[in-house]
Amino acid sequence: MTRRWGLTKGGGHGKSSIRSTYCSHCEAHTAAAYRADNRSKGAVMNKPSFGQPIVQTSEEGGAVAINFIIDGGGAEITTGVHGFIEMPFGMTIESWRMLGDQSGSIVVDVWKDLFANYPPTVADTIAGTEKPTLAAAESAEDTSLTTWNTSVLAGDIIGFNVDSVTTVERVTVSLRGTKT
């Protein structure tokens, strides 16, 4: 079933010329930016599908973070591949953080490959034995990454695969590091 979301002029969170009648941590604003050409009051658009990756980057000095959100749409996240992103710049990954919507457990494997070899597979894991993991918790981080392949080139494709999950309905996987 397709659900519709109305957009009105206004300035969602003070940053956009469009304000959505729906806001769950800016999912609708992400879609609104995609459809920014349709700015009239009452414009209709499709809400992003649940489980669709929402990628955000932030920079401060040389530090950068790539945030990948996996959303089960109000239900426990399913196992398997949840999406791919193309890296807009090179970076050295120095740590990861996970933020869950509730206490639970989830393991996410991170895969990387060249665009020419798309899509990355489990054989292309860069996480080694330190996969981003929540273990009966809402948040976790790893700052050592001793078994990771931490080098990412501009244009590399990064994949996110949920290996296992219990209870978690929404999680953000943040890869943090330095832009190269």
C-alpha positions as CSV (number, residue, x, y, z in Angstrom):
1,M,0.0,0.0,0.0
2,T,1.4,3.4,-1.0
3,R,1.1,6.0,1.7
4,R,1.0,9.7,0.7
5,W,2.5,12.6,2.6
6,G,1.5,16.2,2.1
7,L,4.2,18.9,1.8
8,T,3.6,22.6,2.7
9,K,5.8,25.6,2.4
10,G,7.5,26.4,5.6
11,G,11.0,25.4,6.5
12,G,11.3,22.0,8.2
13,H,13.7,22.3,11.1
14,G,14.6,25.8,9.8
15,K,16.8,24.4,7.0
16,S,14.4,23.8,4.1
17,S,11.8,25.7,2.2
18,I,9.6,22.6,2.5
19,R,8.0,21.3,5.7
20,S,6.4,17.9,5.8
21,T,3.3,16.9,7.7
22,Y,5.2,13.8,8.7
23,C,8.6,13.8,10.4
24,S,10.3,10.8,11.8
25,H,13.9,11.9,12.3
26,C,13.7,13.7,9.0
27,E,12.9,10.7,6.7
28,A,10.3,12.8,5.0
29,H,12.7,15.8,4.7
30,T,15.2,13.5,2.9
31,A,12.5,12.6,0.4
32,A,11.4,16.3,0.3
33,A,14.9,17.3,-0.8
34,Y,14.7,14.7,-3.5
35,R,11.4,16.2,-4.7
36,A,12.3,19.8,-4.1
37,D,11.1,20.7,-7.5
38,N,7.5,20.2,-6.3
39,R,7.1,23.0,-3.8
40,S,3.4,23.9,-4.0
41,K,1.1,23.7,-1.0
42,G,-0.5,20.3,-0.8
43,A,2.0,18.7,-3.2
44,V,1.8,14.9,-2.9
45,M,4.8,12.6,-2.8
46,N,5.6,9.0,-1.8
47,K,7.2,8.5,1.6
48,P,10.5,6.7,1.4
49,S,10.1,2.9,1.8
50,F,11.0,1.5,5.2
51,G,14.5,-0.1,5.2
52,Q,15.6,2.4,2.5
53,P,19.0,3.7,3.5
54,I,19.3,7.3,4.6
55,V,22.8,8.5,4.2
56,Q,24.1,11.6,5.9
57,T,27.6,13.0,5.9
58,S,29.0,15.6,8.3
59,E,32.4,17.2,8.4
60,E,34.2,19.2,11.1
61,G,37.8,20.0,10.4
62,G,39.2,16.9,8.8
63,A,36.8,14.6,10.6
64,V,33.9,13.0,8.7
65,A,31.1,10.6,9.5
66,I,29.0,8.5,7.1
67,N,25.7,7.6,8.8
68,F,23.6,4.7,7.4
69,I,20.2,4.2,8.8
70,I,18.4,0.9,8.7
71,D,14.7,1.1,9.5
72,G,12.4,-1.9,9.9
73,G,9.3,0.3,9.6
74,G,8.0,-0.3,13.1
75,A,9.0,-4.0,13.1
76,E,12.2,-5.8,13.9
77,I,14.8,-5.2,11.2
78,T,15.3,-8.2,8.9
79,T,18.6,-9.9,8.1
80,G,20.3,-9.5,4.8
81,V,21.6,-6.7,2.6
82,H,20.0,-3.3,3.4
83,G,21.7,-1.1,0.8
84,F,24.8,0.4,-0.8
85,I,26.3,3.8,-1.0
86,E,28.9,5.3,-3.3
87,M,31.6,7.1,-1.3
88,P,31.7,10.8,-2.5
89,F,35.3,11.1,-1.1
90,G,38.1,9.0,0.2
91,M,38.5,8.5,4.0
92,T,40.3,6.5,6.6
93,I,37.8,4.9,8.9
94,E,38.9,5.3,12.5
95,S,35.9,4.1,14.4
96,W,32.2,3.1,14.2
97,R,29.2,3.9,16.3
98,M,25.8,2.2,16.5
99,L,22.7,3.9,17.8
100,G,19.6,1.7,18.2
101,D,16.0,2.8,18.8
102,Q,15.8,0.5,21.8
103,S,17.9,-2.0,23.8
104,G,18.5,-5.0,21.6
105,S,21.1,-6.9,19.6
106,I,22.2,-6.5,16.0
107,V,25.3,-7.3,14.0
108,V,26.0,-5.4,10.7
109,D,28.7,-6.4,8.4
110,V,30.3,-3.7,6.2
111,W,31.4,-4.5,2.7
112,K,33.5,-2.5,0.2
113,D,34.4,-2.9,-3.4
114,L,35.2,-0.9,-6.5
115,F,32.3,0.4,-8.6
116,A,33.4,-1.9,-11.5
117,N,32.8,-4.9,-9.2
118,Y,29.4,-3.8,-7.9
119,P,27.8,-5.2,-5.8
120,P,30.1,-5.9,-2.9
121,T,29.5,-9.3,-1.3
122,V,30.5,-11.0,2.0
123,A,33.9,-11.8,0.4
124,D,34.5,-8.0,0.4
125,T,34.0,-7.4,4.1
126,I,36.1,-4.7,5.6
127,A,35.0,-5.2,9.2
128,G,37.2,-8.2,10.1
129,T,36.2,-9.6,13.5
130,E,35.0,-6.2,14.7
131,K,31.6,-5.9,13.0
132,P,29.4,-3.1,14.2
133,T,27.4,-4.8,17.0
134,L,24.9,-3.9,19.6
135,A,24.7,-6.6,22.3
136,A,21.6,-6.1,24.5
137,A,22.3,-2.3,24.3
138,E,21.1,0.9,22.6
139,S,24.5,2.1,21.7
140,A,28.0,0.9,21.1
141,E,31.3,2.0,19.5
142,D,34.7,0.6,18.5
143,T,37.6,2.9,18.2
144,S,40.4,0.4,17.7
145,L,39.5,-1.3,14.4
146,T,42.6,-3.5,14.5
147,T,41.1,-6.1,12.1
148,W,39.4,-3.6,9.7
149,N,40.5,-2.5,6.2
150,T,40.1,1.2,7.0
151,S,41.1,2.7,3.6
152,V,38.2,3.9,1.5
153,L,38.6,5.6,-1.9
154,A,36.3,8.1,-3.6
155,G,33.9,6.1,-5.7
156,D,34.1,2.9,-3.6
157,I,30.8,1.2,-3.0
158,I,30.0,0.4,0.7
159,G,27.4,-2.2,1.5
160,F,25.6,-2.9,4.8
161,N,24.4,-6.4,5.6
162,V,22.5,-7.3,8.8
163,D,23.9,-10.7,10.0
164,S,21.6,-11.1,13.0
165,V,19.1,-9.0,14.9
166,T,16.9,-9.2,18.0
167,T,14.3,-6.5,19.0
168,V,16.0,-3.6,17.2
169,E,13.6,-1.8,14.8
170,R,15.8,1.1,13.7
171,V,19.6,1.5,13.9
172,T,22.1,4.1,12.7
173,V,25.6,2.8,11.7
174,S,28.1,5.6,11.7
175,L,31.5,5.2,10.1
176,R,33.7,7.9,11.5
177,G,37.2,9.0,10.4
178,T,39.3,11.4,8.5
179,K,38.7,12.6,4.9
180,T,41.6,11.9,2.6
